[in-house]
Amino acid sequence: MKVEEYKKNERLFIKGQDATKLYYLDSGLVSIKINDMAGNETRVLTVLPGALIGERSFITKDVHTATAIAEIDSKVLVLSLGDYEKLIQTHPQVIHDLNLHIINTISERLISADHLISILTVV
């Protein structure tokens, strides 16, 4: 794991980029943005310190489905896919705990999305 620092408006990753890193926001603020139907960049989530970023794409070894941008100067802990795979062999309990954290993060975001969908579909 290494530390990366991002200046305000610097991108951690962009939509369509291979997800080869898992990010943990240590300090700062990061926005997750997608393009709306008109092509405008729209913020869908503000990530606060202590949260994971890019976890779904990292675990599925997919491309990022959104862009992550530092809203202010931010410090991020980064775990590469290669280091993750090494830890599976050398420190399985650490990976187990990390995977539980990833599952909780994805579950919380699904609950939030379900709630938003239910609000938007009320007629």
Salt bridges, closest charged atoms under 4 A:
GLU4 OE2 - LYS2 NZ 3.46
GLU4 OE2 - LYS21 NZ 3.21
ASP26 OD2 - LYS75 NZ 3.31
GLU41 OE2 - ARG11 NH2 3.39
GLU55 OE2 - ARG109 NH1 2.67
GLU71 OE2 - LYS33 NZ 3.83
GLU85 OE2 - LYS61 NZ 3.21
ASP97 OD1 - HIS96 ND1 3.42
